[in-house]
Amino acid sequence: MPIILISISSCDGLRSTVNANASHTCSMYIRRYARALQLNEKSDVYSFGVVLLEVITGQPTILQSTEAIHIVQWARLHLSGGNIEEVVDARMQGDYNVNNMWKVVDLALKCTEHDPVQRPTMTNVASQLQYCLELEGENNTRHNANTTFYTMKDSSGIRDLPMM
């Protein structure tokens, strides 16, 4: 029950900053979960898929254009043309392996399948992500002897992190 209350308070904050469609969309999802009250591993997998899409795209869960659209719908719509560059965060500046990115995006979409039975388990998600990291590591070793470092600012100051 606390998860639902947190979500409701988050939506109340949204109502003051976005149009009625976004508030309605957010409220709709909350009501759906409140009715079912079946938060389980498969709902966690869905949430993880949404977070994964947020990381990949650099977009919020609810995007604003002419109308509010959920990130899952937005990603599916943009990927239907087969162009992953439309979805990946532009701040990546093309510095990623396209095949691995497709694998991760596909995994995120599998996590957000409408039918919970079609979603993978978290164990499967973790192993697939680990596999993608291993492939990325192999690609970096073969194609780039130098490690690329990105500067990240966090609460402890600025530090250089190797990009995997």
N, C-alpha and C positions, 0 to 999 in steps of 0.2 A: 504493500500500500504506500509506503513512503516514496517510491519511485514515481507513482502517479501524482502525488502531491507536489513533488519537485517539478514535474513536467507541467502541471497546471500553473504553478507560479511562474515558470519560464514563459508560458504562453501569455500570462497576464502582462508580462513585460513586453512581449512582442506586440500586443494589441496597440500600444501607444506609438509604436514606430513603423509598423507596416500596415498595409491595407487590410480590409475585412477578409479578403480571400485567404491570406496567409493565416490569420487568426482562425478562420473556419477550418482550414486544412489541419492546423496544429490541434485544434479542439477535436476534430474528427478522429485523429489517430489516438488521442487520449481516451475518448469515449469508447473506441473499439477495444483498447486494452482493458479499460475499466470494466466493460461488460464481460469480457472473457476471463479476466484475472488469471490468465494462464501464462505468466511470465516463466519461461523455462529455458533450457539450453538453446532451443531453436529461436526463441526471441532474442537471446543474447547473440546468437550467430547473426541474426538480421541487424542488430545494432552495430555489431563489429563491422559488417559489410558497409553500413552507412558511414561509419568512421573511416574505413579504408577508402571509400569514395571521396570523402572530404579531404583526406591526405593527398590522394592522387590528383584531384582536381583543384584544390585550393579554394573550393567553393563552400558556402554554408549549406546546411541541411535544406533550408527553404530558400530558393533563389527568387529574386524579384526581376521580372522583365515587364512585359505587358500584363502578366498575371503571375501569381505565386505558383511555383512548381517545385516539387520535391526532388532532391538530388538524384534519387534512383530513376525517376521518370526522365529527368534531364539527361542523365548519362546514357540511358537506353536510346533515347531519341537521337542524341548526337553520335552514338556509336553505330546506329543503323546504316550510316553511309560508309562505314568501314575505315574512317579516318580517326585514329587514336589521338592525333595531335590536337584535334578539336576539344578533347576532354582533359588531357594532361595539363597540369598547371604550367602556364607559360614561363614561370620563374625557373622551371627546370631547364629551359633554353635548349631543349633537345638532347640534354646530357643524360641519356638513359638508353638501355637496350630495348628496342621496340618490341621484340618478341617476348621478353620478360615482362614488359609493361602490359602487353596484351594478356599474359597469363594472370597477372595480379588483378587487372580490371575484370577479367572473366571470373576470377574467384570472388571478387566483391559482388558481382552481379548474381552469382550462384548463391551467395550468402543472403541476398535480398530477394530471392524468389518469393512470390506471393504465397505459394503452398509450402508450409513449413517442412513437410515431408521431403521436398525436393532440395532443401538446404543441406549443406555438408555439416558434419560434426565439427566442433572446435578443434578436436585432435587432427582431423583431416585438414582443416584450414591451416593450422600451425605447421603441419608437415609440408603442405604445398608452398607456404611462404618460405619455409626453410629451404626447400628445393630451389625456389626462385633466387634466393640469396646465394646459394651455392653456384648456380649458373652464372649469376652476375659476377661473383668472385672469379670464376674461371674466365669469363669474358674480359674482365679487367686485367687479369694476369697475362692473358694472351695479347690483348690489344693495347695495353697501356702499362708500361713498366712503372710509371710514376703514379703515386697516389694523389688524387685530387682532394684538396682540402677546402672546406667551406667554413666561413666564419659564422658562428651562431652566438647570439647574445642571450644569456639566461640570467637567472637571479644571482648566480655566483660571478657574473662578469662575462667577458668575451673569451671564447676559447675556439680553437680550431678542431674540427671533427673530420675524420676521414669519411668520405662518401662511399658507401658500399653499393 
